[in-house]
């Protein structure tokens, strides 16, 4: 019994020494005393005095302590509103998220209205979605309550309003004019490209000057205005235009942001305003085509400048 306990103690000392970076092998560092006939076997002594006692009572280093699995590690709750949590800031935060939810609710109702055949009313609801989507971002920056939670809420609301409601409204507007399979494919392309666009935007670095591809908000605004104005175009052209607009959302072409467009000289805006007074449908179509073409032109200009 005494031999077995001595062997177990020896193994324990070797393991502790290895964990602390010391090689305590029995052949070198553990030296047993010679056994005499007139006395029982004594405890082993180490060649390095003091190591056994220190290793036996010293606490295990945190680096060597066993860590909990990831799913068992305690995780604190992340606050929805970072920073000072005053009543005033909470009210501002609630106002911003109310605009985001309003955009989502309007998008859902646009789907319901389009299902009953009122496509122009549904298109107007989509335009209201675009307005609230721009308002929540503007208020978040002005009121100083921008947060990761708000960004995720905005992305989910955009997918509902612009990735789902807009394709449904377009499909309802093409019903009876374009072949059903073609209209369904075009609407599905809008939904798929909107999802890809939003996911890419969430993980990509932001550029203050240009969008990488047409944003989902602008694409939905173009589709909604086209339905609301009732463009008199052949069904084939409408389907092709919807598919082209979907692909521009996932393209790598740079498109100017609205803030840069607003800073253009006043005489540049005089042309579309005058054209809208003459023929609003034709002017809208020309402005949309011009904006879509500006992306490839800017891309070619950047390639040549590089």
Secondary structure, 3 states (H helix, E strand, C coil): CHHHHHHHHHHHHHHHHHHCCCCCCCCCCEECCCCCCCCCCCCCEECCCCHHHHHHHCCCCCCCCCCCCHHHCCCCCCCCCCCCCCHHHHHHHHHHHHHHHHHHHHHHHHHHHHHCCCHHHHHHHHHHHHHHHHHHHHHHHHHCCCCHHHHHHHHHHHHHHHHHHHHHHHHHHHECCECHHHHHHHHHHHHHHHHHHHHHHHHCCCCCCEEECCCHHHHHHHHHHHHHHCCCCCHHHHHHHHHHHHHHHCCCCEEECHHHHHCCCHHHHHHHHHHHHHCHHHHHHHHHHHHHHHHHHHHHHHHHHC
